[in-house]
Amino acid sequence: QNTMAIDISNRNPSFCPEGIPYELVAESCVPGINADDLDSIFEEQTVIPSLDPSLNTQTVITKSLYAIEENVFWFGTLIASKSPEGEIEKFKITNNNKIPCTVKFSVKPRTSSKSEGFAFEISPESAKIAPHEHTYVKVSFKPTNMMSYGGIFEALVENGDPKAKAGRLTFELRGEGTLPSLVLEEPSNIGEEGYPVLQYRKTRLGNYH
């Protein structure tokens, strides 16, 4: 804020003898996004305290969950396939500031280890968000093998402060690929060849069970 004085020639000198004052007011701010309101970011999913069952009210960890303590989004366990349909989740990115901002989105592997796969895709890769507006970013998980998958989601504000919480939103992505399976509970007897053995009682010839 500053003050500017304007002096007009041949004016009444008794009115504002030092010049007519005009106040100049401006405001500057750094672009940023919401990174605190987790219920808003994950409005279509479930937010839980932790993946540890002893620390949350859910006894069964299913899918589409964000765990606060681990900073992890859990896609769940999906059927692995060479041409998988997969699962798509949407995250809400909000610009709470008075100026527009451009956000770049990315997903990348969490580790270089071959024991963990990477099967995540993101869309769009960038978005311009108007002041006090929001957009959605889609992340898909398409496992192709029976294994654990991991990745890192990042939303980086262009010309923002990457050290500030509002300048960068990041969290882990996790999921698992599996194949359909059955568990044989009965019979419990196993034969010499390793196959379950079904014992029939004696039956009169001509009858059947």
GISUL-V323444 format. One record per pair of residues at least 12 apart in sequence whose ideal C-beta (glycine too) atoms are under 6 Angstrom apart, sorted by the first residue. I is the first residue (numbers start at 1). J is the second residue. If there is no record, write none. Layout:
# GISUL-V323444
i/j
I/J
I/J
This chain:
# GISUL-V323444
i/j
1/25
2/24
3/21
3/23
4/22
4/24
5/19
5/21
6/19
6/20
7/19
29/97
30/160
30/161
31/99
31/101
31/157
31/159
31/160
32/97
32/157
32/160
32/166
32/167
33/93
33/95
33/157
33/166
34/94
34/96
35/165
35/166
35/169
40/92
41/91
41/92
42/66
43/92
44/90
45/64
45/66
46/65
47/66
48/65
48/67
49/68
50/67
50/69
51/67
51/70
63/76
71/171
72/172
72/174
73/171
73/173
74/174
75/87
75/141
75/175
77/176
77/178
78/143
80/143
80/144
80/145
80/146
80/177
82/144
84/142
86/140
86/141
86/142
87/141
88/138
88/140
89/139
90/136
90/138
91/137
92/134
92/136
93/135
93/137
93/155
94/134
95/129
95/133
98/131
99/131
100/130
100/131
101/129
101/157
102/128
102/158
103/127
103/155
103/157
104/126
104/156
105/122
105/125
105/137
105/155
106/154
107/120
107/122
107/151
107/153
108/152
110/150
110/151
110/152
116/148
116/150
117/147
117/149
118/151
119/142
119/143
119/149
120/139
120/141
120/151
120/173
121/140
122/139
123/138
141/175
143/177
145/177
146/177
146/178
146/179
147/177
148/176
149/175
150/174
151/173
153/171
153/173
154/170
155/169
156/168
